[in-house]
Amino acid sequence: MSSSLDERPTSIHDGDPPRKRRRKYIAKACNECKRRKIKCNGQIPCLRCGRQGIDCVYADRPNRGDDDDDPQILERLCAQMSAMQDQIATLSATVQTLSRPDLGSQTAARARPSPRAVLRGGPSPREPPFQGPTTSGFGFDLARSSLEQRGIVQPRDASPGLLPPSPPAVPPAPSGEDPLATISKTEALRLCRVYEEEMGIMYPVLDLPDLLHQVELLYSPAGEAALTRDDVDILRLVFACALTAEASGRSELALALFDTVRDGADQCVWGPPDIPKIICLTLVSILYFQLDEETLAWRTIGIVERMCLERGLHRRESLHQPAVIAAGRERVVRLFWSIYVLDMRWSLGTGMPFALEDTDIDPWLPEPEENQTPYLRVMIRYSRLAARVWKFVAAFNNTNEIKKDEMHYLDWQVLRWVADMPDALRLDPPASYSSPSTTKSTTTVPETRGLRRLRCMLSLRANQLRLLIHRPVLHSAAHIVRYPAESQTVVDIAADTVRSITRLNATSDIYRLQQVTFNYFLVSALAVLFLAVAQTPAQFSARCKDEFYMALELVKGFSSRSYISRRLWTSLRGLRQLGPQLGLQTQADGSVEGGAPALPTAPVAPPEGGSALDGPQMTRELMEWFEAVGNLEDQIMGVGVGASDEWLGGRGYPLDYGAELSSVMRDCF
């Protein structure tokens, strides 16, 4: 012991190494090992905690590079990788499904309703749309209000009117079959020329030589690969427009072509406003109009016009953009002004405001060359004039105040617009269009079918603007008494419209192929005639009879074949039984005054299933209606033909007359 004690200081002084100190606690030690100040291997659980069976807790576990083999971390990474693999598999299956035409179309069909469902309507009834001051329905509503003020009211328990039901659905084409494959090259070239004849000549958004060249590329060995997707969609829409025109507004092949373009049209709305996409949506709007869906046409062209604003096509400096130069400046100019005209045209038809004011357009923006597109140049001036007429009609609708001086000034502007038309586009004007200051000599121009249609369209548009200008005088009987000359003028213009369309139908097939266009003018004129007769039957009933019967004969021949005419008849089906209730059955053995056909002795039974009647039956019923309204004043006074106490109420009109007439007016557009 002593020797050992003696050695300790000796070793220290001799420079021997110091004794070993206790190792520092490792940073990854668990709380239990730190408390006991013992070694910890840093695992979970550590060696001691695992042997003792106690909880192994780490207060602050820093990042480590040597614990990649941690079972929990590996398990978590494996779970994440499995989830990512499942997501990749799902996305791959979705891409493969959408890349296949048959399955892709089925998926899209499940995602949203197809155009067939939109155009044919769903199973649930729809409420009538808004009737603006420029629509024919607005005139019918005014007439109903006038009749209600005279004691003919709608019962409280009457149900609100609904839109006429759409035609029954036709089974769609088999999935997987591209409808474009059913059109041969010869047929495609013919449809391009039909489109140019029916639509392109009025709204030159496309060039016929370019269309024919794209058809050649489409049917070349390269097929659709030689064209962009926008080019193929444009060709499909051109074919659909042409087919719809030839089928008088209804073509299953056209709807099938539209089905294939629907996804591309949606992308055009939400994508950048490129020139091809603007053209594509413009054709969609034209197709909607051809399908007698004018509200959808108005809505779509409004979107197109806003795309033009995004692109800056309403400014002259935009014509120097590389994309515009590549597409062709003249072509882009024609495209923009065609869209501008279409927006105004369908705004008047739907009675809803237009999207672009004249003040928003650069006054130095060039217009199309008149020698290349004379109709479009005339329609540009028409649209500017129509905007002023719209504001005049809207102001009267808000204040119910007739401004006679402004009315005559706008009418004079319409007459000047007609007088300033190129000679090739002017019809021989009626006496009301003659102006002392107009000394232009009319040059004889060979009249082709297309040129005749343009002349008739411009003449009817002039009549339509004058109808809108003068129609406020028919809003009440007091106005008719106060403005007799203006009242007679508006009735004469409406009668001239009916005669013009009748003459056009008797001498060509133009009305048959463009019924949706001409029926707008026809129904507007009929609304004016009805409004005049409803306000003052004694004054206008006899004067309007011949033109009313002309209109009946006009639609009668097409009612059983044309979808558009069937909708026109369907909207008037509530007139059934009105004539016999007013005692008109006593005239069945003879003829009505003015050479009209004899009226039936009893109301015609409705067909099974609520389908439309044929032309002759509907014509007889509408004749009964006109005679009933014409004799309305006598019936109210209790002196009508066939009136008896059994069916006359205490106030001098039929007991059921109010409900029947209210139902009639509800169904009239």
C-alpha positions as CSV (number, residue, x, y, z in Angstrom):
1,M,0.0,0.0,0.0
2,S,2.7,2.4,0.9
3,S,4.7,1.7,-2.2
4,S,1.7,2.4,-4.3
5,L,1.0,5.6,-2.5
6,D,4.5,6.7,-3.0
7,E,4.4,6.0,-6.7
8,R,1.4,8.4,-7.4
9,P,3.2,11.7,-6.9
10,T,6.3,10.3,-8.5
11,S,4.3,9.5,-11.6
12,I,2.7,12.9,-11.6
13,H,6.0,14.7,-11.3
14,D,7.6,12.4,-13.9
15,G,5.1,13.6,-16.5
16,D,2.9,10.6,-16.8
17,P,-0.4,11.1,-18.8
18,P,-3.4,12.2,-16.6
19,R,-6.1,9.8,-15.8
20,K,-9.1,9.5,-18.2
21,R,-12.0,11.8,-17.6
22,R,-15.7,10.8,-17.9
23,R,-17.0,11.0,-21.4
24,K,-19.5,13.8,-22.3
25,Y,-23.1,12.9,-22.6
26,I,-24.1,12.4,-26.2
27,A,-26.6,14.9,-27.6
28,K,-29.0,12.3,-28.7
29,A,-29.4,10.6,-25.3
30,C,-33.0,10.0,-24.1
31,N,-34.3,11.7,-21.1
32,E,-34.0,8.6,-18.8
33,C,-30.3,8.1,-19.7
34,K,-29.6,11.8,-19.2
35,R,-31.2,11.6,-15.8
36,R,-29.1,8.6,-14.7
37,K,-26.0,9.9,-16.5
38,I,-25.4,6.7,-18.3
39,K,-24.5,6.0,-21.9
40,C,-27.4,6.0,-24.5
41,N,-27.1,4.5,-27.9
42,G,-29.6,7.0,-29.4
43,Q,-32.1,4.4,-30.8
44,I,-35.8,4.3,-30.2
45,P,-36.1,2.7,-27.7
46,C,-32.5,2.8,-26.5
47,L,-30.8,-0.3,-25.1
48,R,-31.5,0.4,-21.5
49,C,-35.1,1.6,-21.9
50,G,-35.8,-1.4,-24.0
51,R,-34.5,-3.8,-21.4
52,Q,-36.3,-2.0,-18.5
53,G,-39.5,-1.7,-20.5
54,I,-40.0,1.9,-19.9
55,D,-40.9,4.8,-22.2
56,C,-37.9,6.1,-24.2
57,V,-38.5,9.9,-24.8
58,Y,-36.1,12.3,-26.4
59,A,-36.5,16.0,-25.5
60,D,-35.0,17.4,-28.6
61,R,-34.0,15.2,-31.4
62,P,-31.7,16.9,-33.9
63,N,-31.3,15.9,-37.6
64,R,-29.1,12.9,-38.0
65,G,-27.4,11.5,-40.9
66,D,-26.9,8.0,-39.6
67,D,-30.5,7.0,-38.9
68,D,-31.7,6.3,-42.5
69,D,-32.3,2.8,-41.3
70,D,-34.9,4.0,-38.8
71,P,-37.9,1.6,-39.2
72,Q,-40.5,4.3,-38.7
73,I,-38.9,6.6,-41.3
74,L,-38.6,3.8,-43.8
75,E,-42.2,2.8,-43.2
76,R,-43.4,6.4,-43.7
77,L,-41.4,6.8,-47.0
78,C,-42.8,3.5,-48.3
79,A,-46.4,4.7,-47.6
80,Q,-45.8,8.0,-49.4
81,M,-44.3,6.2,-52.4
82,S,-47.3,3.8,-52.5
83,A,-49.7,6.8,-52.5
84,M,-47.8,8.5,-55.3
85,Q,-47.8,5.4,-57.4
86,D,-51.6,5.2,-57.0
87,Q,-52.0,8.8,-58.1
88,I,-49.8,8.3,-61.1
89,A,-51.8,5.2,-62.2
90,T,-55.0,7.1,-61.8
91,L,-53.7,10.0,-63.9
92,S,-52.4,7.7,-66.6
93,A,-55.8,5.9,-66.9
94,T,-57.5,9.3,-67.2
95,V,-55.2,10.4,-70.0
96,Q,-55.7,7.2,-71.9
97,T,-59.4,7.5,-71.5
98,L,-59.5,11.1,-72.8
99,S,-57.2,10.2,-75.7
100,R,-59.7,7.7,-77.0
101,P,-62.5,9.4,-79.0
102,D,-65.2,6.9,-78.0
103,L,-64.5,6.9,-74.3
104,G,-63.6,10.6,-74.2
105,S,-66.9,11.6,-75.6
106,Q,-68.7,9.4,-73.2
107,T,-66.8,10.9,-70.3
108,A,-67.6,14.4,-71.5
109,A,-71.2,13.5,-72.0
110,R,-71.4,12.4,-68.4
111,A,-69.7,15.5,-67.1
112,R,-72.1,18.0,-68.7
113,P,-75.2,18.0,-70.9
114,S,-74.6,17.7,-74.7
115,P,-75.8,20.2,-77.2
116,R,-78.7,17.8,-78.0
117,A,-79.9,18.0,-74.4
118,V,-79.5,21.8,-74.3
119,L,-81.3,22.3,-77.6
120,R,-84.1,19.8,-76.9
121,G,-84.6,20.9,-73.4
122,G,-84.7,18.9,-70.2
123,P,-87.6,17.1,-68.7
124,S,-88.4,20.0,-66.3
125,P,-90.4,22.9,-67.7
126,R,-88.6,26.2,-68.3
127,E,-89.9,29.6,-67.5
128,P,-90.4,32.1,-70.4
129,P,-87.3,34.3,-71.0
130,F,-87.2,38.0,-70.6
131,Q,-89.0,39.9,-73.4
132,G,-87.2,43.1,-74.4
133,P,-88.8,46.1,-75.9
134,T,-87.7,45.1,-79.4
135,T,-89.2,41.6,-79.4
136,S,-92.5,40.4,-80.9
137,G,-93.4,39.0,-77.4
138,F,-93.2,42.5,-76.0
139,G,-96.0,43.6,-78.4
140,F,-98.1,40.6,-77.4
141,D,-97.7,41.5,-73.8
142,L,-98.8,45.0,-74.4
143,A,-101.9,43.7,-76.2
144,R,-102.7,41.4,-73.2
145,S,-102.3,44.3,-70.8
146,S,-104.7,46.3,-72.9
147,L,-107.3,43.5,-72.9
148,E,-106.9,43.1,-69.2
149,Q,-107.7,46.8,-68.7
150,R,-110.9,46.2,-70.6
151,G,-112.1,43.6,-68.2
152,I,-110.5,40.5,-69.7
153,V,-108.3,39.3,-66.8
154,Q,-106.3,36.2,-66.0
155,P,-107.7,33.9,-63.3
156,R,-105.7,33.9,-60.1
157,D,-105.3,30.1,-60.2
158,A,-103.9,30.1,-63.7
159,S,-100.5,28.5,-63.9
160,P,-97.6,30.6,-65.3
161,G,-96.8,30.1,-68.9
162,L,-94.0,27.7,-70.0
163,L,-91.9,27.6,-73.0
164,P,-93.2,25.3,-75.8
165,P,-91.9,21.8,-75.5
166,S,-89.0,20.8,-77.6
167,P,-89.3,18.0,-80.2
168,P,-88.8,14.5,-79.0
169,A,-85.2,13.4,-78.7
170,V,-83.6,11.3,-81.4
171,P,-81.2,8.5,-80.4
172,P,-77.7,9.8,-80.8
173,A,-75.2,8.3,-83.3
174,P,-73.2,5.3,-82.1
175,S,-70.3,6.3,-79.9
176,G,-66.9,6.0,-81.5
177,E,-68.1,7.1,-85.0
178,D,-66.8,10.4,-86.0
179,P,-69.6,12.2,-87.9
180,L,-67.0,13.9,-90.1
181,A,-66.1,10.5,-91.5
182,T,-69.6,10.2,-93.0
183,I,-69.1,13.3,-95.2
184,S,-67.3,12.7,-98.5
185,K,-64.9,15.2,-100.0
186,T,-67.4,16.1,-102.7
187,E,-70.1,16.7,-100.1
188,A,-67.7,18.8,-98.0
189,L,-66.8,21.0,-100.9
190,R,-70.5,21.5,-101.7
191,L,-71.3,22.3,-98.0
192,C,-68.6,25.0,-98.0
193,R,-70.3,26.6,-101.0
194,V,-73.7,26.4,-99.3
195,Y,-72.3,28.1,-96.3
196,E,-70.9,30.9,-98.4
197,E,-74.2,31.3,-100.2
198,E,-76.3,31.3,-97.0
199,M,-74.1,32.9,-94.4
200,G,-70.7,33.9,-95.7
201,I,-72.0,36.4,-98.2
202,M,-73.5,38.3,-95.3
203,Y,-70.9,37.9,-92.6
204,P,-67.5,37.3,-94.2
205,V,-65.6,35.8,-91.2
206,L,-64.1,33.2,-93.5
207,D,-62.8,33.2,-97.1
208,L,-64.2,30.6,-99.4
209,P,-60.9,29.9,-101.2
210,D,-59.2,29.2,-97.8
211,L,-62.1,26.9,-96.8
212,L,-61.8,24.9,-100.0
213,H,-58.1,24.6,-99.6
214,Q,-58.5,23.3,-96.0
215,V,-61.0,20.7,-97.3
216,E,-58.4,19.5,-99.8
217,L,-55.9,19.2,-96.9
218,L,-58.4,17.4,-94.7
219,Y,-59.1,14.7,-97.3
220,S,-55.4,14.4,-98.3
221,P,-53.4,11.3,-97.2
222,A,-52.2,13.2,-94.2
223,G,-55.8,13.9,-93.0
224,E,-56.4,15.9,-89.9
225,A,-52.7,15.9,-89.2
226,A,-52.2,18.5,-92.0
227,L,-54.4,21.0,-90.1
228,T,-54.5,22.5,-86.6
229,R,-57.3,21.5,-84.2
230,D,-58.9,25.0,-84.7
231,D,-58.9,24.6,-88.4
232,V,-60.7,21.2,-88.1
233,D,-63.2,22.6,-85.7
234,I,-63.9,25.5,-88.0
235,L,-64.6,23.1,-90.9
236,R,-67.0,21.0,-88.7
237,L,-68.9,24.2,-87.7
238,V,-69.1,25.3,-91.4
239,F,-70.5,21.9,-92.4
240,A,-73.0,22.1,-89.4
241,C,-74.2,25.6,-90.4
242,A,-74.7,24.5,-94.0
243,L,-76.6,21.3,-93.1
244,T,-78.8,23.2,-90.7
245,A,-79.7,25.7,-93.4
246,E,-80.6,23.0,-95.9
247,A,-82.7,21.2,-93.2
248,S,-84.7,24.3,-92.3
249,G,-83.2,24.5,-88.8
250,R,-82.8,20.8,-87.8
251,S,-80.2,18.3,-88.8
252,E,-79.0,15.4,-86.7
253,L,-75.7,15.3,-88.5
254,A,-75.2,19.0,-87.7
255,L,-75.8,18.3,-84.0
256,A,-73.4,15.4,-84.1
257,L,-70.7,17.6,-85.6
258,F,-71.4,20.2,-83.0
259,D,-71.0,17.5,-80.3
260,T,-67.4,16.9,-81.4
261,V,-66.6,20.7,-81.3
262,R,-68.1,21.4,-77.9
263,D,-64.8,20.8,-75.9
264,G,-62.8,22.9,-78.3
265,A,-65.4,25.7,-78.0
266,D,-65.2,25.6,-74.2
267,Q,-61.4,25.9,-74.4
268,C,-61.9,28.9,-76.8
269,V,-63.9,30.7,-74.1
270,W,-61.3,30.2,-71.3
271,G,-58.2,30.3,-73.4
272,P,-56.3,33.2,-74.9
273,P,-58.2,35.3,-77.4
274,D,-56.5,34.1,-80.5
275,I,-57.9,34.9,-84.0
276,P,-58.8,31.3,-84.8
277,K,-60.6,30.9,-81.5
278,I,-62.6,34.1,-82.1
279,I,-63.6,32.7,-85.6
280,C,-64.6,29.4,-84.0
281,L,-66.9,31.0,-81.4
282,T,-68.4,33.3,-84.0
283,L,-69.4,30.2,-86.0
284,V,-70.8,28.7,-82.8
285,S,-73.0,31.8,-82.4
286,I,-74.2,31.6,-86.0
287,L,-75.0,27.9,-85.6
288,Y,-77.0,28.6,-82.5
289,F,-79.0,31.1,-84.4
290,Q,-79.6,28.6,-87.2
291,L,-80.9,26.1,-84.6
292,D,-83.4,28.8,-83.5
293,E,-81.6,29.3,-80.2
294,E,-81.3,33.1,-80.5
295,T,-80.6,33.7,-76.8
296,L,-77.6,31.4,-76.9
297,A,-76.4,33.1,-80.1
298,W,-76.7,36.5,-78.4
299,R,-74.8,35.2,-75.3
300,T,-72.0,33.7,-77.4
301,I,-71.5,36.7,-79.6
302,G,-71.2,38.8,-76.5
303,I,-68.4,36.6,-75.3
304,V,-66.7,36.9,-78.7
305,E,-67.0,40.7,-78.7
306,R,-65.3,40.8,-75.3
307,M,-62.5,38.6,-76.7
308,C,-62.1,41.1,-79.5
309,L,-61.7,43.9,-76.9
310,E,-59.1,41.8,-75.1
311,R,-57.2,41.4,-78.3
312,G,-57.6,45.1,-79.1
313,L,-59.3,44.6,-82.4
314,H,-61.4,47.7,-81.8
315,R,-58.3,49.9,-82.0
316,R,-56.5,50.8,-85.2
317,E,-53.0,50.2,-83.7
318,S,-53.9,46.5,-83.1
319,L,-53.7,46.0,-86.9
320,H,-49.9,46.2,-86.6
321,Q,-49.6,43.2,-84.3
322,P,-47.7,40.2,-85.7
323,A,-50.7,37.9,-85.1
324,V,-53.0,40.2,-87.0
325,I,-50.5,40.6,-89.9
326,A,-50.1,36.8,-90.1
327,A,-53.9,36.3,-90.2
328,G,-54.3,39.2,-92.7
329,R,-55.4,42.7,-91.9
330,E,-58.3,42.8,-94.2
331,R,-59.6,39.5,-92.9
332,V,-59.3,40.6,-89.3
333,V,-61.1,43.9,-90.2
334,R,-64.0,41.9,-91.8
335,L,-64.1,39.6,-88.8
336,F,-64.4,42.4,-86.2
337,W,-67.1,44.3,-88.1
338,S,-69.1,41.1,-88.8
339,I,-69.1,40.4,-85.0
340,Y,-70.2,43.9,-84.4
341,V,-73.1,43.6,-86.8
342,L,-74.1,40.2,-85.4
343,D,-74.2,41.5,-81.8
344,M,-76.6,44.3,-82.8
345,R,-78.7,42.0,-84.9
346,W,-79.3,39.5,-82.1
347,S,-79.7,42.1,-79.5
348,L,-82.7,43.4,-81.4
349,G,-84.0,39.9,-81.8
350,T,-83.8,39.0,-78.2
351,G,-84.6,42.5,-76.8
352,M,-81.4,42.5,-74.7
353,P,-78.7,45.1,-74.7
354,F,-75.7,44.9,-77.1
355,A,-72.2,44.5,-75.8
356,L,-70.2,47.2,-77.6
357,E,-71.0,50.9,-77.8
358,D,-69.9,52.9,-80.8
359,T,-67.9,55.2,-78.5
360,D,-65.7,52.3,-77.6
361,I,-64.6,51.7,-81.1
362,D,-61.7,53.7,-82.6
363,P,-63.2,56.2,-85.0
364,W,-60.2,55.7,-87.2
365,L,-60.5,52.0,-87.4
366,P,-60.9,51.1,-91.1
367,E,-64.0,49.4,-92.4
368,P,-64.1,46.7,-95.0
369,E,-63.8,47.7,-98.7
370,E,-67.3,48.4,-100.1
371,N,-66.5,46.9,-103.4
372,Q,-65.6,43.6,-101.8
373,T,-68.3,43.4,-99.0
374,P,-71.0,45.9,-99.8
375,Y,-73.6,44.2,-97.6
376,L,-71.4,44.3,-94.6
377,R,-70.7,48.0,-95.1
378,V,-74.4,48.7,-95.3
379,M,-75.1,46.7,-92.2
380,I,-72.4,48.6,-90.3
381,R,-74.3,51.8,-90.9
382,Y,-77.5,49.9,-90.1
383,S,-76.1,48.8,-86.7
384,R,-75.1,52.4,-85.8
385,L,-78.6,53.5,-86.6
386,A,-80.2,50.6,-84.8
387,A,-78.3,51.6,-81.6
388,R,-80.0,55.0,-81.7
389,V,-83.4,53.3,-82.3
390,W,-82.7,51.0,-79.4
391,K,-82.1,53.9,-77.0
392,F,-85.2,55.7,-78.3
393,V,-87.4,52.6,-77.7
394,A,-85.8,52.0,-74.3
395,A,-86.3,55.6,-73.2
396,F,-90.0,55.4,-74.1
397,N,-90.4,52.1,-72.3
398,N,-89.1,53.8,-69.2
399,T,-91.1,57.0,-69.4
400,N,-94.1,56.1,-71.6
401,E,-93.7,59.5,-73.3
402,I,-93.8,59.8,-77.1
403,K,-91.3,62.3,-78.5
404,K,-92.9,62.9,-81.9
405,D,-90.0,65.0,-83.2
406,E,-87.4,62.4,-82.4
407,M,-89.6,59.7,-83.8
408,H,-89.9,61.5,-87.2
409,Y,-86.2,62.3,-87.2
410,L,-85.2,58.6,-86.6
411,D,-87.7,57.6,-89.3
412,W,-86.1,60.1,-91.7
413,Q,-82.7,58.6,-90.9
414,V,-83.9,55.1,-91.8
415,L,-85.2,56.5,-95.1
416,R,-81.9,58.1,-95.8
417,W,-80.1,54.8,-95.0
418,V,-82.3,53.1,-97.6
419,A,-81.7,55.9,-100.1
420,D,-77.9,55.7,-99.6
421,M,-77.6,52.0,-100.3
422,P,-75.6,50.9,-103.3
423,D,-77.9,50.4,-106.3
424,A,-77.1,46.7,-106.4
425,L,-78.6,46.2,-103.0
426,R,-81.8,48.3,-103.3
427,L,-85.2,46.8,-104.0
428,D,-87.8,49.0,-105.7
429,P,-88.9,50.9,-102.6
430,P,-92.6,51.4,-101.8
431,A,-94.1,54.8,-101.9
432,S,-93.3,55.5,-98.3
433,Y,-89.6,55.3,-99.0
434,S,-89.6,57.9,-101.8
435,S,-87.8,61.1,-100.9
436,P,-87.8,64.4,-102.8
437,S,-84.1,64.8,-102.2
438,T,-83.4,61.3,-103.6
439,T,-82.5,61.5,-107.3
440,K,-80.3,58.5,-107.7
441,S,-81.0,56.5,-110.8
442,T,-81.4,52.8,-110.2
443,T,-79.0,50.8,-112.4
444,T,-80.3,47.4,-113.7
445,V,-78.2,44.7,-112.1
446,P,-78.6,41.0,-112.9
447,E,-80.3,39.5,-109.9
448,T,-78.8,36.3,-108.7
449,R,-80.3,34.3,-105.9
450,G,-77.8,35.5,-103.3
451,L,-78.3,39.1,-104.4
452,R,-82.0,38.9,-104.2
453,R,-81.8,37.5,-100.7
454,L,-79.6,40.4,-99.6
455,R,-82.0,42.9,-101.2
456,C,-84.9,41.4,-99.4
457,M,-83.1,41.3,-96.1
458,L,-82.1,44.9,-96.2
459,S,-85.7,45.9,-97.2
460,L,-87.1,44.0,-94.2
461,R,-84.5,45.4,-91.8
462,A,-85.6,48.9,-92.8
463,N,-89.2,48.0,-92.2
464,Q,-88.2,46.5,-88.8
465,L,-86.5,49.6,-87.6
466,R,-89.5,51.7,-88.7
467,L,-91.8,49.3,-86.8
468,L,-89.7,49.8,-83.7
469,I,-89.8,53.6,-84.1
470,H,-93.5,53.9,-84.6
471,R,-94.8,51.0,-82.4
472,P,-95.0,53.1,-79.2
473,V,-98.1,54.9,-80.7
474,L,-99.9,51.5,-80.4
475,H,-99.2,51.1,-76.8
476,S,-102.6,52.6,-75.8
477,A,-105.8,53.5,-77.5
478,A,-105.3,57.1,-76.4
479,H,-102.0,57.3,-78.3
480,I,-103.8,55.9,-81.4
481,V,-106.4,58.6,-81.2
482,R,-103.7,61.3,-80.6
483,Y,-101.4,60.1,-83.4
484,P,-103.6,58.7,-86.2
485,A,-101.1,59.2,-89.0
486,E,-98.3,57.4,-87.1
487,S,-100.6,54.6,-86.1
488,Q,-101.6,54.0,-89.7
489,T,-98.0,54.2,-90.8
490,V,-96.9,51.4,-88.4
491,V,-99.7,49.2,-89.5
492,D,-98.9,49.8,-93.2
493,I,-95.3,48.9,-92.6
494,A,-96.2,45.6,-90.9
495,A,-98.6,44.8,-93.7
496,D,-95.8,45.5,-96.2
497,T,-93.5,43.1,-94.4
498,V,-96.0,40.3,-94.6
499,R,-96.5,40.9,-98.3
500,S,-92.8,41.0,-99.0
501,I,-92.1,37.7,-97.3
502,T,-95.1,36.2,-99.0
503,R,-93.9,37.3,-102.4
504,L,-90.4,36.0,-101.7
505,N,-91.7,32.6,-100.7
506,A,-93.9,32.4,-103.8
507,T,-91.0,33.0,-106.2
508,S,-88.0,31.4,-104.6
509,D,-86.7,28.9,-102.0
510,I,-85.0,31.6,-100.0
511,Y,-87.6,31.7,-97.2
512,R,-87.6,27.9,-96.9
513,L,-83.8,27.8,-96.3
514,Q,-83.7,30.8,-94.0
515,Q,-87.0,30.5,-92.0
516,V,-85.3,31.4,-88.7
517,T,-84.2,34.7,-90.2
518,F,-87.4,35.6,-92.0
519,N,-89.8,34.4,-89.2
520,Y,-88.3,37.1,-86.9
521,F,-89.6,39.8,-89.3
522,L,-92.9,37.9,-89.9
523,V,-93.7,37.4,-86.2
524,S,-92.7,41.0,-85.4
525,A,-95.2,42.2,-88.1
526,L,-97.9,39.9,-86.8
527,A,-97.3,41.3,-83.3
528,V,-97.9,44.8,-84.5
529,L,-101.0,43.8,-86.4
530,F,-102.4,42.0,-83.3
531,L,-101.6,45.0,-81.1
532,A,-103.4,47.4,-83.4
533,V,-106.4,45.1,-83.6
534,A,-106.5,44.5,-79.9
535,Q,-106.4,48.3,-79.1
536,T,-108.9,49.5,-81.7
537,P,-110.7,46.5,-83.4
538,A,-113.1,48.7,-85.3
539,Q,-110.4,50.7,-86.9
540,F,-107.8,48.1,-87.9
541,S,-109.5,44.7,-88.0
542,A,-110.7,44.9,-91.6
543,R,-107.5,46.6,-92.8
544,C,-105.2,43.9,-91.4
545,K,-107.3,40.8,-92.4
546,D,-105.7,40.2,-95.8
547,E,-102.1,40.4,-94.6
548,F,-103.0,38.2,-91.6
549,Y,-104.3,35.5,-93.9
550,M,-101.2,35.9,-96.1
551,A,-99.0,35.1,-93.1
552,L,-101.1,32.0,-92.3
553,E,-100.7,30.7,-95.8
554,L,-97.0,31.5,-95.6
555,V,-96.3,29.2,-92.7
556,K,-98.9,26.6,-93.5
557,G,-96.9,24.8,-96.2
558,F,-93.9,24.3,-93.9
559,S,-95.5,23.6,-90.6
560,S,-95.3,19.8,-90.8
561,R,-91.7,19.6,-92.1
562,S,-89.8,22.5,-90.6
563,Y,-88.7,22.5,-87.0
564,I,-88.7,26.3,-86.7
565,S,-92.2,26.6,-88.1
566,R,-93.4,23.8,-85.8
567,R,-92.1,26.0,-82.9
568,L,-94.0,28.9,-84.3
569,W,-97.2,26.9,-84.5
570,T,-96.7,25.5,-81.0
571,S,-96.4,28.9,-79.5
572,L,-99.8,29.7,-80.9
573,R,-101.6,26.5,-79.9
574,G,-103.4,28.2,-77.0
575,L,-105.7,29.9,-79.6
576,R,-107.7,26.7,-80.0
577,Q,-111.4,27.1,-79.3
578,L,-111.3,30.9,-79.0
579,G,-113.2,31.5,-82.2
580,P,-116.1,29.2,-81.5
581,Q,-116.5,30.6,-78.0
582,L,-117.2,34.0,-79.6
583,G,-119.9,32.7,-81.8
584,L,-118.0,32.4,-85.0
585,Q,-119.4,29.0,-85.7
586,T,-122.4,30.6,-87.5
587,Q,-120.1,31.6,-90.3
588,A,-119.0,28.1,-91.1
589,D,-121.3,27.7,-94.1
590,G,-120.1,30.8,-95.8
591,S,-116.9,32.8,-96.1
592,V,-115.7,35.5,-93.9
593,E,-115.5,39.0,-95.1
594,G,-112.5,39.7,-97.4
595,G,-112.5,36.4,-99.2
596,A,-111.0,34.4,-96.3
597,P,-111.8,30.6,-96.1
598,A,-114.7,29.4,-94.2
599,L,-114.3,28.8,-90.5
600,P,-114.9,25.4,-88.9
601,T,-118.0,24.8,-86.9
602,A,-116.3,23.3,-83.9
603,P,-112.8,23.4,-82.5
604,V,-110.4,20.9,-83.8
605,A,-109.5,18.1,-81.4
606,P,-105.9,18.3,-80.2
607,P,-103.7,15.5,-81.4
608,E,-102.5,12.8,-79.2
609,G,-99.4,13.6,-77.2
610,G,-99.7,17.3,-77.6
611,S,-97.9,17.4,-81.0
612,A,-98.3,20.2,-83.4
613,L,-101.3,20.2,-85.8
614,D,-100.7,20.2,-89.5
615,G,-100.8,23.4,-91.5
616,P,-104.5,23.5,-92.6
617,Q,-105.8,22.8,-89.1
618,M,-103.7,25.4,-87.5
619,T,-104.6,27.9,-90.2
620,R,-108.3,27.4,-89.6
621,E,-107.8,27.9,-85.8
622,L,-105.8,31.1,-86.3
623,M,-108.5,32.4,-88.6
624,E,-111.0,31.9,-85.8
625,W,-108.7,33.7,-83.5
626,F,-108.4,36.7,-85.8
627,E,-112.1,36.9,-86.3
628,A,-112.7,36.7,-82.6
629,V,-110.4,39.6,-81.8
630,G,-111.7,41.6,-84.7
631,N,-115.3,41.2,-83.3
632,L,-114.1,41.7,-79.7
633,E,-115.7,45.2,-79.5
634,D,-119.1,44.0,-80.7
635,Q,-118.9,41.0,-78.3
636,I,-118.2,43.3,-75.3
637,M,-121.2,45.5,-76.3
638,G,-123.3,42.3,-76.4
639,V,-124.2,42.5,-80.1
640,G,-121.8,39.9,-81.5
641,V,-122.9,37.2,-83.8
642,G,-124.1,34.2,-82.0
643,A,-123.9,35.7,-78.6
644,S,-126.4,34.4,-76.1
645,D,-127.2,34.6,-72.4
646,E,-126.0,31.1,-71.9
647,W,-122.4,31.9,-72.5
648,L,-122.3,35.7,-72.0
649,G,-121.5,37.0,-68.5
650,G,-123.0,39.9,-66.8
651,R,-120.5,42.3,-68.2
652,G,-121.1,41.4,-71.8
653,Y,-118.3,39.0,-72.7
654,P,-117.9,35.2,-72.5
655,L,-117.6,33.6,-69.1
656,D,-114.4,31.7,-70.1
657,Y,-113.1,34.3,-72.4
658,G,-110.7,35.8,-69.9
659,A,-109.0,32.6,-69.0
660,E,-108.8,31.5,-72.7
661,L,-107.4,34.7,-73.9
662,S,-104.9,35.0,-71.1
663,S,-103.8,31.5,-71.9
664,V,-103.5,32.6,-75.6
665,M,-101.4,35.6,-74.7
666,R,-99.2,33.6,-72.4
667,D,-98.3,31.2,-75.1
668,C,-97.6,33.9,-77.7
669,F,-93.8,34.1,-77.5
